[in-house]
Amino acid sequence: MLSICSWQLFAQAHEGAAPESNSYFWRQAVGGAVMGQPAVHGQSVTMVLDGGNLRAHSISGRPLWNFSARGRLSPFLTRSRDGVSYIGRTNGTLIAVNGSGREIWRANLGGELSAAPVLGRDGRVFAPTARRVACFTASGTLLWRRDFDSGIVAGPWPDQSGGALLALESGCAVRIDPFGNVTRWGMPSAPSIMVSVMRPDSGSLAGESPAIIALRQCGEVSLLDPSRPCAEPAGIARLSAAPVAAVGRGDRAAVLLPCGQTLMLSSGGEVLWSGSSHFRAGPAGGVSLVYDVRGVYVLSQDGATGFSESGEILWLAGLRNVSGIPALCASGALLAGGQNWIFYSWRLEGAASVDMEAQGRRAEEAYVVVGYVSPSAFAGSPLRLSENMVRRELDAIQRAIAQGNVGENEPEWISFLKETAQGGMWPPGSPPNAQPRASVASRVRALQLLSRIGSGSNVPWLAHFFGREPNPAVRAAAALAIGGIGFDPGGRALGEFAAAATPGNPGRDEQVLLSVAAATGALCRVYGPAAYEQGVRVLVMLSGANQPLSVQRQARLELESLMPAL
């Protein structure tokens, strides 16, 4: 059934004009031209301005904050599910700004961003330059860099396995996993777009396995199998024209052609449906294709088209004199900057509203395993808990972190650090009253290094560990490790902190409560508004008269540091 909205949006004919006064939902002056596509998260939208600012408004139009990068910005903007915006200065500096407009960290990439950063599922950031991809944790730790012998001509794009995909001038298709391992496929010409899909596979424990659809300018569509890196790419389809955009979700991929035709492909290359959108390729600007639980959306400077997942047209909207690609928020509003330095919002009739952040959070939480630690290579060694051996391994890990060279060693080192933090009670199933055999100093240092590696997927384990560890010094170190990572999917860590701060808790200890206060403040500052409700509640409890004086002081200091953002 064809369902087209009862109105279309067209701008006035004179240069730099806004859409007709009765067509927009709200408008706000932003003091500059919006570069690139705005980014929506929850109830706010951020935009990069040509004056070197990152600006945020609520989706109802209220100005929230204005961050100055103190230099020219690239037009690329990526925003995480937690409201952190990643932007790049043209001098090669990557900057992370939380949902309150506060800079969290910055890093030197060694070159200007060549595309928008891609985010992994545990908060890690893949930042591309001309010939390099650098991977950072959500807290700004450099995990690894990968340099290429030819330039990056397209990408990166997110990989459903948690890594990134890109194409090189040499014609190679490249997949980088979260730990920096690189897989290459030689092709006759470089893919213009690569899309990650899940392919039904009875041999997989999950019933499906990742695959990559590579689309080339000649219209050829190939399937790449990450489990068989030496296998030749398999041709699965040929399109009638070169694709201009594509995006994957589950076992399907939506593809946009220059004529505006939108296709839905299966992971095997079958065309499931096709439909005509408003888009026509030309010099007017770029295009963005969005595929989420609501359907498929074609967004360009000329307008927007919405399709249901089964291919029905939901609505059409036309735009003129817009300075960049618009964004579509979860409530069904279209957001874009005009060439007159005004930012506009239009309500799309018939556009579905959905809690996209809740959808993403559920996917994030499903990714993490809370209480299990895979054994390290040292687990069975009789010298596993020798202080000399432990110290040497911790020293090696510390040096690699300082050099930004964790890379493919990350899984092994994470296991080693968790084993050491647990005190050497391995394997699981040790008697509940077994005493840790590693020294407290080694256990604390292991937690500190776990924090410095900074992978967000370790936070649920740390929260679980914090709630069950009896030693106050080790428990305090676990709390500080969580605060240092600055990532808390589902609020598990803050839930454990709230339990620890509750009066009458039998495990209350002043050292632990001091660390909980510091870690809660750090989580709120890094994680931003996503942590405020739980975090402020914990800090208010810790600032109460029934807490030790040192804890009250620390909690009040943390609350004061958050006041400008609350």
C-alpha positions, 0 to 999 in steps of 0.5 A: 500500500502506498502511503505518502504524507499529506504535505511536501516541504519546499523552500522559498525561491530566494537564495538562502531562504528557509522552508515556508513558515508554516511547514517547519516544527521549529527553527533556531539561529545557530551562528554558522553553516552546518557542515555534514550531517547532524547527529541525533541521540535521545532528546538532543541533536549535535551539529558541526559548524563552519566556525569551528564549533560543535553545537547541541539543541534539544529535539524541541529546539532549545539550545543546550550547549556550544563547544568551541574546538578552537580551530577549524573542524572537518565535517565528519561527526559520529555520536555514540549511543551514550551521547558522546560526539567524536569530531576532528580538527583539520590539524589531525586532532580527534576530540571526544565531547560528552552529552553535556558539551564537556571535552573528555579527551583528545588525541593526535591522529597524525593527519586529518580525518578522512571519514567519520569515525566508526564505533565498535560495540564496546565503545571503541573508536576507529578513526581513519586518516589517509593511510591509517586507522587508529583504534581508541577506547571510549576513555581515549586509550590508544589500543593500536594503529594500522598503516596501509601501503596504499591510500584508503579510498572508501570507508570505514564502515561498521562491521557486525562483528565489532570491527571496521571495513574499508577499501584501498587504492590498490583494489583490496577490500579490508576488514579490521577486527576489534584487536587490529587483526587485518584481513584482505581480499584482492579485487579487480577494483576497490569496492566503493561500498562494503556492507556487513551482514549476517548469513544463515549458517547451521555450523555456527553456534548462533545459527548465523555468521558474519559476511561482507557484501562488497559493491563496486562501481561497475555494479558487481556485487561480491560476497566476502567470507571472513572465515575464509580469508584466502577464498576468492570473493564470490559474485552474487549479483550485478546492479544496473548502475554504480551504487551511491549508498548502502547499509546492512542490518541483520541478514539484509542490505539496503542499496541506493542507485543514482536514479533513486531506486532503492533495493533490498538485497538478501545476504545471498544477493537476491533482490527482495524488493525495490522502490523509487525515492526522491533522490537523483544523483547530481552536484547538490550534495551527498546522500545518507541511507539509514536502515533501522527497526522502523524501515529504510530512509533515503536522506539528501539535501533535496529531501527524504523518503521513508520505506517500510522494511517490506518496501512500502513507501511511507512518506516523501519530503522535498527540501531546498537550500539546505546546507547538508544532509538532514538527520531523522530523529527517533520521534520522526522529525527531520532536522537540517541546517539551512544556508541562512544559518538557521537550523530547522526541524520538520515533523514528518506525518506518518513517521514512526517513533521508536526508542532507538537508544533502548534498542541499541542498549539491548544490543550492547548488553547482549554482547557482554558476558558478565561473570566468566573469564576465559583462561590465559595461556599462563593459567595452567603454569605452576609458576602462574602466581610467582610474584616475579613472573606476575610482575614481568607480565604486568610490566610488559602489559604496562609498556604496551599500553604506554606505546599504544600497542595493545592490539591482538594481545588484548584478549590474552592480556585481559584474561591474565589481568582478570585472573590476577585480580581474582587472586589466582583462584582458577579455574572457576569452581574453587571453594568459596572460602579459598584464599587468593594466592596473588598479593594484594599489590599485584591484584590492585595493579592488574585492575589499574592496567585493566582500566588503562586498556579501557575496553568497555566490555570489561565493565560488567565483569568489573561490576560483578567483581566489585560486588563480590570482592571482600578485600577493601583495597582490591574492591576500591581498585575495581571501583576506580577501574570502572570510573577510569573506563567511563563506560557502563552499559545498562547501568550495572556498575552504578547499581553496584555502587548504589548498593555499596553506598546504602546505609546498613550495607554490611560491606561498607568501608571508608576506602571503598566508599571514597573510591565509589564517590570518585568513580561515580563522578568520573562515570558521570563526567565521561558518560554524560547525561546517560549516567546522571540519574543513577550517578547523582543518586549515589553521590547524594547518598554518599554526601549524607550525614550518616557517611564518614566525613571524608566520603561526604567531602568527596561526594560533594566535590563530585556533585559540584563538578557536575553542577554546570551540566545538571 
